[in-house]
Amino acid sequence: MIERLLNFFRKQDTLPPAPAQSTSPSTVPARTSPIDRVRALRPVDVGRGRFNQPIVGESNYQDSLRQLKENPVVVLLGNAPIASLLLVREPDNPYDKNAIAVLTEEGAIVGYLSREDALSLETTALEHEQRGEVMRCSGKLVGDQHIGVWLNLPYLTAPTKEARPSPKIEMPEYSNLDVCRELSNVSQLVEGHRPYSRSRPNWTDSRVAAIGEERYFANLEGASKGRCEEGERIRFKVYLIPDKQNPVDPDAVVITTKLGDALGYLSKAHAIRWGPAIRAFFDSGRVVCREAGLHQRTFKSGKRQFYLTVEMTDEEWLEQAADRANGD
């Protein structure tokens, strides 16, 4: 009897160990963060016109919206804060494969386009991605207890009587070619031109973002004179000059200091909107002078970035003023 028990325990010692039970959940494909999808894409400004395009889901992102509202990068339009936002496709969204997220430039989601709006904009958003671009527009932050967002996105809003033709047809954005270029003859271009700085009376200012600030960092640093290092926003006068010899776009408009240092360009949409009047003034011996706002941000990586905005007036009034200037 004792021998049989000993044999039993010897066999137990030689049995292979039982396989470990897996406690990890089944593998689920990782969902790509929207900001990760666009890190290598170049933001292209597509916003213009009125802030009448709503988004959805802001109630889920109130913390991000409150932080955005307190961000020094945000500018004011009247009493309403205006922020620069990205429109990012989210094809692996589990609820809607056509979803388009609305992000801050730092990557925080603040809402989404509605299903219908996202479906309408999907083809345009994909075309931009294929050119290495991501759409950027401005958003007005409304409300205090509950913050909502209205975009100045022209693609989805119904045209009004005074609206220009569809931006999709009349306002193509720049392709992967870079309209920004080095200019060394700005002083000669504006020599003999008188500044024209009048704006439409009682016009609520319309601040538009420049493009290409990273190309002119040294000039922007010189213009700031070190006053932007703590996030302070400064204001100064700039010239808007037609860059008729630009190899990418002969309708391009460059933004310069009064001394002739290039600071950036108007986006394609804005160059089309205000370009005719700016060129008409220039051809009549005047150069459009506008007030600009400049601020700087230092990221955690240590990278510093300038942000330049220009206060524009109503394009129809500016065109009429240009006609009067040509009649002088």
Helices and strands as residue ranges (DSSP letters): H 2-14, H 34-37, E 42-45, E 53-54, G 58-61, H 62-69, E 75-77, E 80-89, E 100-104, E 109-112, H 115-130, E 133-142, E 148-151, H 167-170, H 186-190, E 194-196, E 206-209, G 213-216, H 217-224, E 234-242, E 253-256, E 262-265, H 268-283, E 286-298, E 304-312, H 315-327
